[in-house]
Amino acid sequence: MEEHLGGLRIRDPYRWMEEGGPELERWVAAQHRHTVARLASWPAQEQLRSRFQALLDHGSVSTPIVRGDRYFYCRRRKGDQLAVLCVRRGLRGAERVLLDPHGLRHDDSLGLAGVYVCPDGRLAVCKLAQRATSRAFLRVLDLDSGRLLGDTIPADLYPLGRTRPGVSAALWEPDGAGFYYTRIPEATPVHERRYHQKVYFHRVGDRWSDDELVFGEDLKKEQTPYPRLSADGRYLIVEVLDLSGDTAGTEVFVRDRRSPDLGFRTLVTGHQALFESRVHRGVLYLKTNLDAPHGRIVTMALGGPDGVRPTMLDVVPEGREVLRSWALVGDRMFVEGVRSVSSRLHAYDLEGCPIQELALPGIGSLGGLRGEPEGSELFFSFSSFLSPDAIYRVRLDKLEPECWIGAETRFDASRFELDQVWFESSDRTRVPMFVVGAKGIERNGENPVVVQGYGGFNESKLPSFDPSIIPFLESGGVYVLVNVRGGGELGEDWHRAGVRADKQNAFDDFIAAAQWLIEAGYTNPARLGCCGWSNGGLLVNAVAQQQPALWRAVVAGAPVADMARFHTGPGGRNWIADYGSPEDPQDARALLRYSPYHNMPESIAAPAVLIWVPREDDRVAPWHGYKMLAQWHYANVGPHPALLYAEAGAGHRGAVAAGRTSSRYTDIWTFFFTELGVDWHDRSPSRERGARCVARSSKPPSAGSEAG
């Protein structure tokens, strides 16, 4: 099939794969069977599977939600497939399970994706995601009895868009009588269900179909509203995010619920910038990148007549660190800053006066910054490449993080080290990356290396724990994370330098990272692999195509590949701010310059390629992966395979159950072990006495420590 786009004539020989049907199903099934058989032929696959099962069996825990003296959190216990909802009364109280999703579906396909507890702790909204897809039920849980009530928001009406930091799926009234939430109208066509989101109010005990439409009737379909509610229930804030224009932008509206007849008042509009809001003690705080590529926090007055825009006043001005997560607790403001691609945590008073930097355990990333609005403590998680997530508690009167719940997993972290290096890309831009490997590794050019990257949508990829890399490290491999342009690690300027017409910068950065690793003596092209997921799948497909001799093995998970038609897939119009619009001639020409699907040469000696496609992915359409694999098959004249793994019953990030996760890790890393010539070495603690990694309760190093 041929068509014209941006003044250019393009071929689309595999358009039929977008339509589905029996022929496609037979092709996918045959490709998948071939891949499974090939991976199963590796002699040590089952030993690798056992190692992953052991690594994932240690469990995990989320940052708690505090309500009085009760602490609610999700924990995946040893031996469980899914996380369960638990509560403790008091910091060290006995744990009690409130909701166990294992029995909700016979195949463990329905997992907890979020819990939102009402202020008095009587009820909670539980978000239950299906097969890790973007569709989720909302159910109301009685927290005293552990009984699910009849209140349900159907999954077909609750599609999750791109997440917003600090956004709750359910905003409870202070008295627990009901909650605000977003969903799509019942009559929305199936192919439009990533759009048309609006804000509704649900009163506990009512049918969802009777819920009141509160905000969004006049929004464009691509505009997504995110409601927030002040702790006293007086102010309802709605942030409206639009990712379909030239630049992502947010509008902010407020409604004083004591004067409902006045409706919503516009606070922020007309800026090509992002805003995140919090209302604390009657004051509106906004984190924004407006005139501040690293971010700043401002305040605005909530009162005043409509049409009069209140002035933004700096509270935390822009500095050298990139602002990420933040929380307001009692008389303190806690702000995560990113410096040298690692989290820092700062405490301010409510007027923005710095109090101190809090000591963190080293180079790594924060998560789940959380505390009650008028509470006396803050909780957060912290992890790094070699340290699993642990939950830390900070008393407001001491500001010293202490480990509340540690994490344990079975590997000897002392054998490995983390190094951050900066290298020059093709245009002399300095780019950071992390290198993780055995201590004292010999730079003989023969080490197996796997490089990962993302580079898009202002996402910051900081050092965090990933159990999937541990067997590779234990077998002598080196893992590398490259912070290419397009991400948010160094601020909005870094993000903008790798999007739209400048997307090639991200590919150049990734290629330059591989070349640096070779020149530095870590590896050679025969032992070099790369991997990426989603937008990262686009990245690795592009670099494998542009520099095929540089790589031996490539894994592209849920990849975006057809840049002429990405906007026709589910939610694709929300990617236009980053990619550009194929409907705009100038953008279309830029997209077609690098689109992996359209730039495959007639013949290519390709590296080994594994394309992983979750069959129920409703974020990146599976046909991207199918069409890309077909192009690799058509053009490849080399000896290495192009394989498809079609994961059934899985959403964008794969199936949620622990057993399915260990199987996914096993197959992906079997591919790397085989293609990179890695010998399997079981050096787990069952083989080596006393080897383990535990997040301990001792105090972290002093503030600003660079210890790894």
Residue, then its C-alpha position, 0 to 999 in steps of 0.5 A: m500500500e502507498e500513500h502521501l504524507g508530508g509531501l512524500r510518497i511512502r510505502d506501508p506494505y504491512r498495513w493489513m496487520e492493523e486490521g487483525g483477523p485470522e491471517l494475522e493471528r496465524w502469523v503471530a502464533a507461528q512467530h511466537r512458537h518459533t521464538v519459544a522453541r528457540l529460547a527453550s533450546w538454551p541449556a540453562q534456561e530453567q536454571l535462569r528461571s529458578r534464579f528469577q523466581a527466587l529474586l522475585d519471591h522476596g516481596s515488596v511494600s508500598t509507601p503507607i497512607v496514614r490515617g490517625d494511628r493506622y498505616f495502610y499499604c500494599r505488600r506482595r508477600k513471599g510466595d504471593q503472585l499479587a500485592v495485598l492491601c494491609v493495615r497496621r495500627g501503630l508503627r510497629g503494630a501487627e499486620r492485618v490483610l484487608l483485601d487479597p485480590h488473588g481470589l477475585r479472578h481465577d487467573d490472578s489477572l486482576g491486581l491492585a493498582g492503587v488504594y485511596v483511603c478517605p480522611d476518617g479511614r472508614l472506606a477506601v477506593c481500590k483501583l483494580a487493573q486488568r492484566a496490567t492494561s490501562r483499564a481499571f475497576l474502581r471498587v469501594l472497600d469497607l476498611d473495618s470489615g474488609r468487605l467490598l461494597g456494591d459501588t463499582i466504576p466499570a473498567d471500560l469507563y475508566p481508562l488510565g491516561r498518562t499518570r500525573p505525579g500526586v494525582s489520586a484516582a479518587l478524591w474523598e469528601p472529608d466526611g467520606a460520603g463520596f468522592y471525585y474521579t475521572r472517567i469517560p462517558e458511557a457512549t464513548p466509542v471503543h476506539e476513542r476510549r483513551y480520550h473524552q475524560k471528564v470529572y464526576f462525583h460519586r456518592v457512596g451507595d449510588r449507581w455509577s450511572d447516576d454520578e454527577l458530571v462536575f467538569g469537562e463537558d466542553l473539553k476537547k477530546e485530547q484534554t485530560p482533567y485531573p481533579r484535586l481537593s483541599a483537605d478541608g473539602r472547600y476547594l476543588i482544583v482541576e488541572v487540564l493537561d493537553l499533550s496534543g499540541d506543539t508543547a505540553g500545557t496545563e490549564v488550572f481551574v478552581r471552584d470554591r464549594r462554599s459558593p457553588d453557584l459561582g462555578f469554576r474560575t480560571l487560574v492558569t491558561g494560555h501558557q505552554a508549560l506544565f503545572e501541578s497543584r496542591v492546596h494546603r492550609g488555604v493556599l494554592y501551591l503550583k510546581t511549574n516549568l513556566d520560565a523555569p526549565h528546572g522547575r519552581i514552586v509558586t503560590m497563587a491567591l484562590g480568591g478573586p473575581d473570574g477573569v482576573r488572573p492572580t499573580m504567581l509568587d515564587v516560593v521555591p525559585e528555580g535552582r541547579e536541581v531539577l524539581r520532581s516530586w513534592a509534598l506538603v505536610g504540617d508546617r513543612m514542604f518537602v521537595e525532591g531535587v534531581r542533581s547528577v541524575s540522583s534524588r536529593l530531598h530538601a525540607y522548607d517551611l511553607e514560605g519557601c525558606p530552606i531548612q535542611e537537606l535530608a540525608l539519603p542512603g546514596i545515589g538512587s531515586l525517591g518514590g511515593l513521597r507521602g504524608e497526612p496534610e496535618g500529620s507529623e511524619l513523612f514517608f518515602s521509598f528509596s532504591s538504587f541499582l544494587s539496593p531494593d526499595a525500602i520505606y523510610r520515615v521522617r519525623l517533622d521535629k527531627l528531619e532524620p530519615e529512618c528505615w521503617i520497612g526494609a527490603e531483602t533480596r538474595f544477592d551479594a551486592s558487595r560484589f558489584e559497583l556503580d559508576q557514573v560517567w559523562f561522555e560526548s555525543s556526536d555534537r559534543t553534548r555531554v551525556p550522563m550514563f550509569v555503569v554497573g558491574a563487578k568490582g575490578i572488572e577487567r576492561n579487556g574488550e570482551n565483557p558482555v554489556v547490555v545498554q538501556g535507554y528511554g529518552g522521551f516524554n520528560e521521563s527521568k530514569l534515575p538509578s532504581f532497583d531492577p531484579s531482572i539485571i541481577p543474574f546478568l551481573e552475577s554471570g559477569g555482565v555489565y548493565v548500562l543506563v544511558n540518560v539520552r536527550g528527550g528525558g527529564e533528568l536534566g530539565e525541560d531543556w534536556h527534554r526539548a533537545g530530544v523531541r520532534a525535529d530533534k529526536q535524532n539527538a536521542f539516537d545519536d546519544f545512545i549510539a555514542a554511549a555504545q561507542w564510548l563503552i567500546e573505546a573504553g575497553y568494556t566490550n566489543p560489538a559482538r558482545l554488546g546488546c541494547c534494550g528499551w520499552s515503549n518509547g525506548g523500543l522506538l529508540v533501540n529499533a532506530v539505533a539498530q537500524q542506523q548502526p547495525a554493526l554496532w550491536r549483537a542483540v536488541v530487545a524492543g518491548a512494546p515498541v512504537a515503530d510506525m511514526a506515520r500512523f502512531h496517532t491512529g493507535p490508542g492514545g497516540r494523539n497524546w504523544i504529539a507534543d513529543y513526536g509531532s503530528p503526522e498530519d502536519p507536513q513539516d512534522a511528517r517529514a521529520l518523523l519519516r527521517y527516522s521512523p524505523y518502519h519506514n527507513m528499513p533498507e532493502s537489505i541489512a545485516a541485522p543484529a539479533v532482534l527480539i520484539w516483545v509484544p503484549r497482546e492486550d497492550d492498549r497504550v502502544a498498539p501491538w501492530h507496531g511490533y508486528k509491522m516492525l518485525a515483518q520489516w526486519h524479516y524482509a530486509n535481513v540478509g545476516p545470520h542472526p534471527a528476528l524473533l517475536y514474543a507475543e505475550a498473551g493476557a498482558g498489557h503494556r508493561g506485561a502481566v502483573a502476577a509475579g510468576r508471569t514477571s519471572s517468565r518474562y525476565t527469563d525469556i528476555w535474558t535467555f535471549f541476551f545470554t544466548e546471543l552475547g555468549v554469556d555463561w550461566h553462573d549461579r552465584s546466589p546466596s544458596r550457593e555462596r554463604g551469607a550473601r544477601c542485600v538488606a535495607r538496614s535501619s541504620k542512619p544514612p550517610s550525611a547529606g550530600s554524600e555521593a556514596g554508591 
